[in-house]
Each structure stands twice: as C-alpha cells, then as structure tokens.
Amino acid sequence: MALVARPIDFAPWLFCTKHGEGYFNEDTGQATGWDSMWQRFMSRLLVETKISQRFTEHDLRSKVGSDAESLERARQLLANPCAGPRGANAVLPLVVIDLVAH
C-alpha cells in the first residue's frame, strides 16, 4: 500500500522534501530542517491526539518491520537482508489519526 501511495523511484528517503531530496545535509552531517519539523509535529500530535508518548522516526521504521506478515516481508520493506524476528520485542501499535481533519 505504501508503494502505491509513494513509489520507490520517487525518492530513496523515508521522509523527503517536496523536491524529493533528503533532509540530511551530507556536508554538515545535520538534518536541521527535519529536526525542527519533527519537533513541531510531535508537539502537535501530543496535543491533538490520544498519543501520550513521544516517538522517533526510527520507531516508525521499527513498527513497519514488526507488523510485517512474515520475516521475508519485513526484509523487503526494510531492505535489510540480516533482519531477524522481533518476537516479544514487537513495537506497540500506534493510533491511526487524520491530521488533515485537525
């Protein structure tokens, strides 16, 4: 479903600018635009939804892997040939929200 919404050939980044560029600046080693945007998003999320605990963009990636229907599917989604089963360490579900409506 995610590939239908955003095909892989659009950009190799999990999060990208409207121009398909990554937020990470290779020269400085920082992602200041991303950091600011994520902080504002998390503040809004905690106020406007039932989510009460902050999480990182890395948590979203982990959630995708732990929710995959099989280990092979997790490997495909995460592009990690060494991924092992998460078992009891599965990531807890996130609340699905409609930010546009808020």
KEKE-3310 file (N, C-alpha, C; in steps of 0.2 Angstrom, whole numbers, plus 5000, padded with zeros to 4 digits):
npx = (5004:5010:5019:5011:5006:5017:5029:5044:5054:5052:5059:5073:5072:5065:5058:5055:5059:5048:5053:5059:5071:5083:5082:5094:5110:5124:5136:5137:5133:5121:5103:5094:5083:5074:5074:5068:5055:5050:5050:5040:5029:5028:5024:5012:5005:5004:4996:4984:4980:4976:4988:5001:5015:5031:5039:5051:5057:5063:5057:5045:5050:5054:5041:5035:5043:5040:5027:5025:5019:5027:5044:5052:5044:5046:5060:5060:5053:5061:5073:5083:5094:5098:5089:5081:5069:5057:5049:5045:5049:5041:5035:5024:5007:5003:4992:4980:4978:4970:4977:4974:4961:4962)
npy = (4994:5006:5008:5011:5023:5031:5028:5019:5024:5038:5044:5040:5042:5040:5050:5065:5081:5092:5092:5079:5077:5072:5076:5077:5084:5081:5088:5095:5086:5086:5087:5099:5105:5095:5091:5102:5102:5089:5091:5100:5093:5082:5089:5095:5083:5077:5086:5086:5073:5056:5051:5049:5048:5052:5048:5042:5045:5033:5024:5023:5016:5004:4999:4996:4985:4976:4974:4967:4954:4943:4937:4938:4947:4958:4960:4964:4976:4984:4983:4976:4963:4956:4955:4950:4940:4948:4944:4944:4957:4966:4981:4992:4996:5010:5024:5027:5042:5056:5069:5080:5083:5089)
npz = (5000:5004:4994:4983:4986:4987:4976:4975:4966:4967:4977:4987:5001:5017:5022:5014:5005:4996:4984:4983:4989:5002:5020:5026:5027:5019:5019:5032:5041:5047:5051:5051:5046:5046:5059:5066:5060:5064:5078:5079:5074:5083:5095:5091:5089:5101:5108:5100:5098:5105:5108:5119:5122:5116:5101:5089:5072:5069:5076:5069:5058:5064:5068:5056:5052:5062:5061:5049:5039:5038:5040:5029:5022:5030:5028:5015:5015:5024:5018:5023:5023:5034:5044:5059:5067:5078:5088:5105:5106:5098:5091:5099:5095:5085:5086:5073:5065:5058:5052:5044:5046:5058)
capx = (5000:5014:5022:5006:5005:5023:5033:5051:5058:5051:5065:5075:5072:5059:5055:5059:5056:5043:5058:5062:5078:5083:5083:5101:5115:5130:5142:5137:5131:5115:5096:5091:5076:5070:5073:5063:5049:5048:5048:5033:5024:5027:5021:5005:5002:5003:4991:4978:4978:4977:4995:5004:5022:5034:5042:5055:5055:5066:5051:5040:5053:5053:5034:5034:5046:5037:5020:5025:5016:5032:5051:5054:5041:5050:5066:5058:5051:5066:5079:5089:5094:5100:5084:5079:5062:5057:5046:5042:5051:5037:5033:5017:5003:5002:4985:4980:4975:4969:4980:4971:4955:4963)
capy = (5000:5012:5009:5013:5030:5034:5023:5019:5028:5045:5046:5034:5044:5039:5057:5069:5087:5092:5091:5073:5077:5071:5082:5076:5088:5077:5092:5097:5080:5088:5087:5104:5107:5089:5091:5107:5099:5083:5093:5104:5088:5079:5094:5095:5076:5076:5090:5085:5066:5052:5048:5052:5047:5054:5043:5045:5042:5027:5020:5021:5011:4998:4997:4993:4979:4971:4972:4963:4947:4937:4939:4939:4954:4963:4961:4968:4983:4987:4982:4973:4956:4952:4956:4944:4940:4953:4941:4948:4964:4969:4988:4993:4999:5017:5026:5030:5048:5060:5076:5085:5085:5093)
capz = (5000:5004:4987:4979:4988:4986:4973:4977:4962:4968:4981:4991:5008:5021:5023:5009:5004:4990:4978:4983:4992:5009:5024:5029:5024:5019:5021:5039:5045:5051:5047:5055:5044:5048:5067:5068:5058:5068:5085:5079:5073:5089:5099:5089:5089:5108:5110:5096:5098:5111:5109:5125:5122:5110:5097:5084:5065:5069:5079:5063:5054:5068:5068:5049:5052:5067:5059:5043:5040:5038:5041:5022:5020:5034:5025:5009:5017:5027:5014:5027:5022:5040:5049:5062:5070:5083:5094:5111:5106:5093:5093:5101:5089:5085:5085:5067:5065:5052:5054:5040:5049:5064)
cpx = (5004:5017:5018:5006:5011:5028:5040:5055:5057:5057:5067:5075:5065:5055:5059:5055:5051:5047:5061:5069:5077:5084:5091:5106:5121:5136:5142:5135:5125:5108:5092:5084:5071:5069:5068:5056:5046:5046:5041:5028:5023:5023:5013:5002:5000:4997:4984:4976:4978:4984:4998:5011:5025:5038:5046:5054:5058:5061:5046:5043:5052:5046:5033:5037:5042:5030:5020:5023:5021:5039:5054:5051:5044:5057:5065:5057:5056:5073:5085:5089:5096:5095:5082:5072:5062:5054:5043:5044:5047:5035:5026:5013:5003:4994:4985:4976:4974:4971:4977:4965:4956:4965)
cpy = (5006:5014:5012:5021:5034:5029:5024:5024:5035:5047:5041:5036:5042:5045:5062:5076:5087:5091:5084:5072:5075:5077:5082:5080:5084:5081:5094:5091:5081:5088:5093:5105:5101:5089:5096:5104:5094:5086:5096:5098:5084:5083:5094:5088:5075:5080:5088:5078:5062:5049:5053:5052:5048:5048:5046:5042:5035:5022:5018:5016:5004:4995:4994:4986:4974:4970:4968:4956:4941:4941:4941:4946:4959:4965:4965:4975:4987:4987:4980:4966:4952:4953:4950:4945:4944:4949:4945:4956:4968:4976:4988:4997:5006:5019:5029:5036:5052:5067:5081:5087:5089:5100)
cpz = (5000:4997:4982:4980:4986:4983:4975:4973:4963:4972:4986:4999:5011:5021:5018:5008:4998:4984:4978:4986:4999:5013:5027:5024:5025:5021:5029:5043:5049:5047:5051:5053:5046:5056:5069:5066:5062:5075:5084:5078:5079:5094:5097:5090:5097:5111:5107:5096:5105:5112:5115:5126:5116:5107:5092:5077:5065:5072:5074:5059:5057:5068:5061:5049:5057:5065:5053:5044:5040:5039:5034:5020:5024:5031:5018:5010:5020:5023:5018:5027:5029:5046:5052:5065:5077:5089:5099:5110:5101:5096:5094:5096:5090:5084:5078:5067:5059:5054:5050:5043:5055:5062)
residu = (MET:ALA:LEU:VAL:ALA:ARG:PRO:ILE:ASP:PHE:ALA:PRO:TRP:LEU:PHE:CYS:THR:LYS:HIS:GLY:GLU:GLY:TYR:PHE:ASN:GLU:ASP:THR:GLY:GLN:ALA:THR:GLY:TRP:ASP:SER:MET:TRP:GLN:ARG:PHE:MET:SER:ARG:LEU:LEU:VAL:GLU:THR:LYS:ILE:SER:GLN:ARG:PHE:THR:GLU:HIS:ASP:LEU:ARG:SER:LYS:VAL:GLY:SER:ASP:ALA:GLU:SER:LEU:GLU:ARG:ALA:ARG:GLN:LEU:LEU:ALA:ASN:PRO:CYS:ALA:GLY:PRO:ARG:GLY:ALA:ASN:ALA:VAL:LEU:PRO:LEU:VAL:VAL:ILE:ASP:LEU:VAL:ALA:HIS)
# end
